[in-house]
């Protein structure tokens, strides 16, 4: 995952921060404006909005999101996310 500040997070680091309780979400929404499917790969883009807390500090974000999904064993799995911060 490439976060809206340009930092790169691995799956392990993201799951670790969620598992520790340092990152919690009240809401996560995606207004998808494009979905493209190419065999067992899909690209989804849209405006993502989320709110929650990180290490006790409240946050609310509005970002352009692009996700890449791969179909494995009959299930779609997200394999890449790119977030770009949008002005309020």
C-alpha distances in whole Angstrom, upper triangle without the diagonal:
4,6,10,11,9,8,6,5,6,8,11,10,9,12,14,14,14,17,18,19,18,15,17,17,20,19,16,17,16,19,18,20,19,19,19,20,21,23,20,17,16,14,14,14,16,16,14,16,16,18,18,19,17,20,22,21,21,19,18,16,16,13,13,11,10,9,10,13,15,18,19,22,23,20,17,13,10,8,6,5,6,8,11,14,17,21,22
4,7,8,6,6,5,6,9,11,14,12,11,14,16,15,16,19,20,21,19,16,19,18,21,20,17,18,17,19,18,20,19,20,20,22,22,25,22,19,18,15,15,14,15,15,14,16,16,18,19,19,17,20,22,21,21,18,18,15,15,12,12,10,10,10,12,15,18,21,22,26,26,23,20,17,13,12,8,6,5,6,9,11,15,18,20
4,5,5,5,6,7,11,12,15,12,11,14,16,14,15,18,19,19,16,14,16,16,19,17,15,16,16,18,18,20,20,21,22,24,25,27,25,22,20,17,16,15,15,14,12,13,13,15,16,16,14,17,19,17,17,14,14,11,12,10,11,10,11,12,15,17,20,23,25,28,28,25,21,19,15,14,11,8,6,5,7,9,12,15,17
4,6,7,9,11,14,16,18,16,14,18,19,17,17,21,21,21,18,16,17,16,19,17,15,16,15,17,18,19,20,21,23,25,26,29,27,23,21,18,17,14,14,13,11,12,13,14,16,16,15,18,20,17,17,13,13,10,10,7,9,9,11,13,16,19,23,26,28,31,31,27,24,21,17,17,14,10,8,5,4,5,9,12,14
4,6,9,11,15,17,19,16,15,19,19,17,18,22,22,21,18,16,19,19,21,20,18,19,19,21,21,23,23,24,26,28,29,32,30,26,24,21,20,18,18,16,15,16,15,17,17,17,15,17,19,17,17,14,14,12,13,11,12,13,15,17,19,22,25,29,30,33,33,30,27,24,20,19,16,13,10,8,8,8,11,13,15
4,7,10,13,16,18,15,15,18,19,18,19,23,23,23,20,18,21,21,23,22,20,21,20,22,22,23,23,24,25,26,27,30,28,24,23,20,19,18,18,17,16,18,18,19,20,20,17,20,22,20,20,18,18,15,15,13,13,13,14,15,17,21,23,27,28,32,32,29,26,23,19,17,14,12,9,8,8,10,13,16,18
4,7,10,13,15,12,12,16,16,15,17,20,20,20,18,16,19,20,23,22,20,22,21,23,23,25,25,25,26,27,28,30,28,24,24,21,21,19,20,19,18,19,18,19,19,18,16,18,21,19,20,17,18,16,17,15,15,15,15,16,18,21,23,26,27,31,31,28,25,22,18,17,13,12,10,10,11,12,16,19,21
4,7,10,12,10,10,13,14,14,16,18,19,20,18,16,19,20,23,22,20,21,21,23,23,24,24,24,24,25,26,27,25,22,21,19,19,19,20,20,18,19,19,20,20,20,17,19,22,21,22,19,20,18,18,16,16,14,14,14,16,18,20,23,24,27,28,25,22,19,15,13,11,10,9,10,12,15,18,21,23
4,7,8,6,6,10,11,10,12,15,15,17,15,14,16,17,21,20,18,20,20,23,23,25,24,24,25,25,26,27,24,21,21,19,19,19,20,20,18,19,18,19,18,18,15,17,20,20,20,18,19,17,19,16,17,15,15,14,15,17,19,22,22,25,26,23,20,17,14,12,10,10,10,12,14,16,20,23,24
4,5,5,6,9,10,11,12,14,15,17,16,15,18,19,22,22,20,22,21,24,24,26,25,24,24,24,25,25,22,20,20,19,20,20,22,22,20,21,20,21,20,20,17,19,22,22,23,21,22,20,21,19,19,17,16,14,15,16,17,20,20,22,24,21,19,15,12,10,10,11,12,14,17,19,23,26,27
4,6,5,6,8,10,11,12,14,16,16,14,16,17,21,20,18,20,20,23,23,25,24,23,23,23,24,24,21,19,19,18,19,20,21,22,19,20,19,20,20,19,17,19,22,22,23,21,22,20,22,20,20,17,16,14,14,14,15,17,17,19,21,18,16,12,10,9,9,11,13,15,18,20,24,27,28
4,6,5,6,9,10,10,12,14,14,14,16,18,22,22,20,23,23,26,26,29,28,27,27,27,27,27,24,22,23,22,22,23,25,25,22,23,21,22,20,20,17,18,21,22,23,22,23,22,24,22,23,20,20,18,18,18,18,20,19,21,23,20,19,15,14,13,13,14,17,18,21,23,26,29,30
4,6,5,6,9,10,11,13,12,12,15,17,20,21,19,22,23,26,26,29,28,27,28,28,29,30,26,24,24,23,23,23,24,24,21,21,19,20,18,17,14,15,18,19,20,19,21,20,22,21,22,19,20,18,19,19,21,23,22,25,26,23,21,17,15,14,14,14,16,16,19,21,24,27,28
4,5,5,6,9,10,11,11,9,12,13,17,17,15,18,19,22,23,26,25,25,26,26,27,28,25,22,22,21,20,20,21,21,17,18,16,16,15,14,12,14,17,17,18,17,18,17,19,18,19,16,17,15,17,17,19,21,21,23,24,21,19,15,13,13,12,12,14,14,17,18,22,24,25
4,6,5,6,8,10,11,10,11,13,17,17,16,19,20,24,24,27,27,26,27,27,28,28,25,23,23,22,22,22,23,23,19,19,17,17,16,15,14,15,18,19,19,19,20,19,21,20,22,19,19,17,18,18,19,21,20,22,23,20,18,15,14,14,14,14,17,17,20,21,25,27,28
4,5,5,6,9,9,9,12,15,18,19,19,22,23,27,27,30,30,29,31,30,31,32,28,27,26,26,25,26,26,25,22,22,19,19,17,15,13,13,16,18,19,19,21,21,23,22,24,22,22,20,21,21,23,24,24,25,27,23,22,19,17,17,17,17,19,19,22,23,26,29,29
4,5,5,7,6,6,9,12,16,17,17,20,22,25,26,29,29,29,31,31,32,33,30,28,27,26,25,25,25,23,20,19,16,16,13,12,9,9,13,14,15,15,17,18,21,20,22,20,21,20,22,22,24,26,26,27,28,25,23,20,18,18,18,17,18,18,20,20,24,26,26
4,5,5,6,5,7,9,13,14,14,18,19,23,24,27,28,27,29,29,31,32,28,26,25,25,23,23,23,22,18,18,14,14,12,11,9,11,13,14,15,15,17,17,20,20,22,19,21,19,21,21,23,24,24,26,26,23,21,18,17,17,17,16,18,18,21,21,24,26,25
4,5,8,8,9,12,15,17,17,21,23,26,27,31,31,30,32,31,33,33,30,28,27,27,26,26,27,26,22,21,18,17,15,14,12,12,15,17,18,18,20,21,23,23,25,23,24,22,23,23,24,25,25,26,27,23,22,19,18,19,20,19,21,21,24,24,27,30,29
4,5,8,10,13,16,18,19,23,25,28,30,33,33,33,34,35,36,36,33,31,30,30,29,29,29,27,23,22,19,18,15,13,11,10,12,15,17,18,20,21,24,24,27,25,26,24,26,26,27,29,28,29,30,27,26,23,22,22,22,21,23,22,25,25,28,30,29
4,5,6,10,13,15,16,20,23,26,28,31,32,32,34,34,36,37,33,32,30,30,28,28,27,25,22,20,16,15,11,9,9,8,10,12,13,15,17,19,22,23,25,24,25,24,26,26,28,29,29,30,31,27,26,23,22,23,23,21,23,22,24,24,26,28,27
4,7,10,13,16,16,20,22,26,28,31,32,32,34,34,36,37,34,32,30,29,27,27,26,24,21,19,15,14,10,8,5,5,7,10,11,12,15,17,20,21,24,22,24,24,26,26,29,30,30,32,32,29,27,24,22,23,22,20,21,20,22,21,24,25,25
4,7,10,12,13,16,19,22,24,27,28,28,30,31,33,34,31,29,27,26,24,23,23,21,17,15,12,10,7,6,5,6,8,9,10,10,12,14,17,17,20,19,21,20,23,23,26,28,28,30,30,26,24,21,19,20,19,17,18,17,19,18,21,22,22
4,7,9,11,14,17,21,23,26,27,27,30,31,33,34,31,29,27,26,23,23,22,20,16,14,10,8,5,5,7,9,9,10,9,10,12,13,16,17,20,19,21,20,23,23,26,27,28,29,29,25,24,21,20,21,20,18,20,18,20,19,21,23,21
4,5,7,11,14,17,19,23,24,25,27,29,31,32,30,27,25,24,21,20,19,17,13,11,7,6,4,7,9,12,12,12,10,9,10,11,14,15,18,17,19,19,22,22,25,26,27,29,28,24,22,20,18,21,20,17,18,16,18,17,19,20,19
4,7,10,14,17,20,23,25,25,28,30,33,34,31,29,27,25,22,22,20,17,14,11,7,6,5,8,11,14,13,13,10,10,10,12,14,16,19,18,21,21,24,24,27,28,29,31,29,26,24,22,21,23,22,20,21,19,20,19,20,21,19
4,7,10,13,16,19,21,22,25,27,30,31,29,26,24,22,19,18,16,14,10,8,5,5,7,11,13,17,16,15,12,11,9,10,12,14,16,15,18,18,21,21,25,26,27,29,27,24,22,20,19,21,20,18,19,16,18,17,18,19,17
4,7,10,13,16,18,18,21,23,26,27,25,23,20,18,15,15,13,11,7,6,4,7,9,12,14,18,18,17,14,12,10,9,10,11,13,12,14,14,17,18,21,22,24,26,25,21,19,17,15,18,17,14,15,13,15,15,16,18,16
4,7,9,13,15,16,19,21,24,26,24,22,18,17,13,12,10,8,6,5,6,9,12,16,18,21,21,20,17,14,12,10,10,11,12,11,13,13,17,17,21,22,24,26,24,21,18,18,16,18,17,14,15,13,15,15,15,17,16
4,6,9,11,12,15,18,21,23,21,19,15,13,10,9,6,6,4,6,9,12,15,19,20,24,24,22,20,17,14,12,10,9,9,8,10,11,14,15,18,20,23,25,23,20,17,16,14,17,15,13,13,12,13,14,14,16,16
4,6,9,11,15,17,21,23,22,20,16,14,10,8,5,5,6,8,12,15,18,22,23,27,27,25,22,19,16,13,11,11,10,9,11,13,16,17,20,22,25,27,24,22,18,19,17,19,18,15,15,14,15,15,14,16,16
4,6,7,11,14,17,20,19,16,13,10,7,6,4,7,8,11,14,18,21,24,25,29,29,28,25,22,19,16,13,12,10,9,9,10,13,14,17,19,22,24,22,19,16,17,15,17,16,14,14,13,15,16,15,18,18
4,7,10,14,17,20,20,17,13,11,8,6,5,8,11,14,17,21,24,27,28,32,32,30,28,24,21,18,15,13,10,10,10,12,14,16,19,21,24,27,24,22,19,19,17,19,18,16,15,15,15,17,15,18,19
4,7,10,13,16,17,14,10,8,6,5,7,10,13,16,19,23,26,29,29,33,34,32,30,26,23,20,17,15,12,11,9,11,12,13,16,18,22,24,22,20,17,18,16,17,16,15,15,15,16,18,18,21,22
4,7,10,13,13,11,7,6,5,7,9,13,14,18,20,24,27,29,30,33,35,33,31,28,25,22,19,17,14,12,10,10,10,11,13,14,18,21,18,17,13,15,13,15,15,14,15,16,18,20,20,24,25
4,7,10,11,8,6,5,7,9,12,16,17,21,23,27,30,32,32,36,37,36,34,30,28,25,22,19,16,14,11,11,10,10,12,13,17,20,18,16,13,15,14,15,15,15,16,18,20,22,23,26,27
4,6,7,6,4,6,9,12,15,19,20,23,25,29,31,33,34,37,39,37,35,32,30,27,25,22,19,16,13,12,10,9,10,10,14,17,15,14,11,13,13,14,15,16,18,20,22,25,26,29,31
4,6,5,6,8,12,15,18,22,23,26,28,32,34,36,36,39,41,40,38,35,33,30,28,25,21,19,15,14,11,10,10,10,14,16,15,15,13,14,15,15,16,17,19,22,24,27,28,32,33
4,6,8,11,14,17,21,24,25,28,30,33,35,37,37,40,42,41,40,37,35,32,30,27,24,21,18,16,13,11,9,9,11,14,12,13,12,14,15,15,17,19,21,24,27,30,31,35,36
4,7,10,13,17,20,23,23,27,28,31,33,35,34,37,39,39,37,35,33,30,29,26,23,20,17,14,11,8,6,5,8,10,9,10,8,10,12,12,14,17,20,23,25,29,30,34,35
4,7,10,14,17,20,20,24,25,29,30,32,32,35,37,36,35,32,30,27,25,23,20,17,13,10,7,6,5,6,10,13,12,11,9,9,10,10,11,14,16,19,22,25,26,30,32
4,6,10,13,17,17,21,22,26,28,30,30,33,35,34,32,29,27,24,22,20,17,14,10,8,6,5,6,8,12,15,13,12,9,10,9,10,11,12,14,17,19,22,23,27,28
4,7,10,14,15,18,20,24,26,28,28,31,33,32,30,27,25,21,19,16,13,10,7,6,5,6,9,12,15,18,17,15,11,11,10,10,10,10,11,14,16,19,20,24,25
4,7,10,11,15,17,21,23,25,26,29,31,29,27,24,21,18,16,14,11,8,6,5,7,8,11,13,17,20,18,16,12,12,10,12,11,10,11,12,14,17,17,21,22
4,7,9,13,15,19,22,24,25,28,29,28,25,22,19,16,13,11,7,5,4,6,9,11,15,17,20,23,22,19,15,15,13,14,12,10,9,10,11,14,14,17,19
4,6,10,13,17,20,23,23,27,28,26,23,20,17,13,10,8,6,5,7,9,12,14,18,20,23,26,24,21,18,18,15,17,14,12,11,10,11,12,12,15,16
4,7,10,14,17,20,21,25,25,23,20,16,13,10,7,6,5,6,9,11,15,17,21,23,26,28,27,24,20,20,17,18,16,13,12,9,10,10,9,12,12
4,7,10,14,16,17,21,22,20,17,14,11,8,6,5,6,6,9,11,15,16,20,22,25,27,26,22,19,18,15,17,15,11,11,8,10,10,10,13,12
4,7,11,14,15,19,19,17,14,11,7,5,5,6,9,9,13,14,18,19,23,25,27,30,28,25,22,20,18,20,18,14,14,11,12,10,10,12,11
4,7,10,12,16,16,14,11,8,6,5,7,9,12,12,15,15,19,20,24,25,27,29,28,24,22,20,18,20,18,15,15,12,13,12,12,14,13
4,7,10,13,12,11,8,6,4,6,9,12,15,15,18,19,22,23,27,28,30,32,31,27,25,23,21,23,21,18,18,15,16,14,15,15,14
4,7,10,9,8,6,6,7,9,12,15,18,18,21,21,24,25,28,29,31,32,32,28,26,24,21,23,22,19,19,17,18,16,17,18,17
4,6,6,5,4,6,9,11,15,16,20,20,23,23,26,27,29,31,32,34,34,30,28,25,23,24,23,20,20,18,19,17,19,20,18
4,5,5,7,7,10,12,16,17,20,20,22,22,25,26,29,31,32,34,34,30,28,25,22,23,22,19,19,17,18,17,19,20,19
4,6,8,10,14,16,19,21,24,23,26,26,28,29,32,34,34,36,36,32,31,28,25,26,24,22,22,20,22,20,23,23,23
4,6,9,13,16,19,21,25,25,27,27,30,31,34,36,36,38,38,34,32,30,27,28,27,24,25,22,23,21,23,23,22
4,7,10,13,17,19,22,23,26,26,29,31,34,36,36,38,38,34,32,30,27,28,26,23,23,20,21,18,20,20,18
4,7,10,14,16,20,21,24,25,28,29,32,34,35,37,37,33,31,29,26,27,25,22,22,19,19,17,18,18,16
4,7,10,13,16,17,21,22,25,27,30,32,33,36,35,31,29,26,24,25,23,19,19,15,16,13,14,14,13
4,7,10,14,15,18,20,23,25,29,31,32,35,34,30,27,25,22,24,22,18,17,14,14,11,12,12,10
4,6,10,11,15,17,20,22,26,28,30,33,32,28,25,23,20,22,19,15,14,10,10,8,8,9,8
4,7,9,13,15,19,21,25,27,30,33,31,28,24,23,20,21,18,15,13,9,9,6,6,8,7
4,6,10,12,16,19,22,25,27,30,29,26,22,21,17,18,15,12,10,6,5,4,5,8,10
4,7,10,14,17,20,23,26,29,28,25,21,20,16,17,14,10,8,6,5,6,7,10,12
4,7,10,13,17,19,22,25,24,21,17,16,12,13,10,7,6,5,7,9,10,14,15
4,7,10,14,17,19,23,22,19,15,14,10,11,8,6,5,7,9,12,13,17,19
4,6,10,13,16,19,18,15,11,10,7,8,6,4,7,9,12,15,17,20,22
4,7,10,13,16,16,13,10,8,6,6,5,7,9,12,15,18,20,24,25
4,7,9,13,12,10,6,5,4,6,7,9,12,15,18,21,23,27,28
4,6,10,10,8,6,5,7,7,10,12,15,18,22,25,27,30,32
4,7,6,5,4,6,9,10,13,16,19,22,25,28,30,33,34
4,5,5,6,7,10,11,14,17,21,24,27,30,32,36,37
4,6,8,10,13,14,18,21,24,27,31,33,35,39,39
4,7,10,13,15,18,21,24,26,30,32,34,38,38
4,6,10,12,15,17,21,23,27,29,31,34,35
4,7,9,12,14,17,20,23,26,27,31,31
4,6,9,11,15,17,21,24,26,29,30
4,6,8,11,14,17,20,22,26,27
4,7,11,14,17,20,23,26,28
4,7,10,14,17,19,23,25
4,7,10,13,16,19,21
4,7,10,13,17,19
4,7,9,13,15
4,6,10,13
4,7,9
4,6
4
